[in-house]
C-alpha cells in the first residue's frame, strides 16, 4: 500500500509558501445528502502516523486520525454543496463549488493548496495544484479526506438518519446500496435524495 508523504508540502515550503493545505471531497458518488469538501493544513514535521486515504482506513482508524489531525491543524476550512445545488449544477460543478468554498473559508488563509482530482479550475485566487489521487501521495490531502469523510458520515448517521431512518443512512451514508434502493422502492425518495441521479421513476413521498 502506497503511503502519503510530505514531499509536495516540503517542496512548496522550500519555494516560500508558508501554509500549505490539502483539499479533498466526499459524497460525490452518493445518491443522497450533501457533498462536503475540507481544506486542511498541518504543521511542518508533524508525525504523519496513520494519516492516509480515508478509504483505506476502518471507521475506528478514521475517528482516531481525525481527532489527531484536529488537535494539530494549523488551518481548516469546510465547504459544501447542497442537494439542490448538485441537482441544478451537476455533480462536477457542485464538487468545484464545495472545494472553492472550503478553500475560501479556510482560516488562516492558505498560501498554497494541493487539490485531489483533475477539475483544473476553481473560483479561488489561492495558488494551487491538482493531483489525481493526491490523497494517496500527500499527507495534507489525506488528512482532508479523513476529516471530510468523518464529518459527512456523522451528518448522515446522526442527523439525517434520525429524520428518515427507513433508508438506513446510519449504515450506507447515503450511497446506493441494495438495501437503500429497496427502501426507495418501498417509500419513494425524500428531500435529501439527489433527483438528478438515476433513482428510477420514483417521486418524493413525504413520510
TAGI-V914446 format. One record per run of one state. SS is the DSSP state (a for helix, b for strand, c for the rest). FROM is the first residue (numbers start at 0). TO is the last residue. If there is no record, write none. Layout:
# TAGI-V914446
[[SS;FROM;TO] [SS;FROM;TO]]
This chain:
# TAGI-V914446
[[c;0;3] [b;4;4] [c;5;5] [a;6;13] [c;14;18] [b;19;25] [c;26;30] [b;31;31] [c;32;33] [b;34;41] [c;42;52] [a;53;55] [c;56;57] [a;58;71] [b;72;80] [c;81;81] [a;82;88] [c;89;89] [a;90;103] [c;104;105] [b;106;106] [c;107;110] [b;111;115] [c;116;126] [b;127;130] [c;131;132] [a;133;135] [c;136;136] [b;137;137] [a;138;162] [c;163;163] [a;164;166] [c;167;167] [a;168;171] [c;172;176] [a;177;186] [c;187;187] [b;188;188] [c;189;191] [b;192;192] [c;193;202] [b;203;203] [c;204;206]]
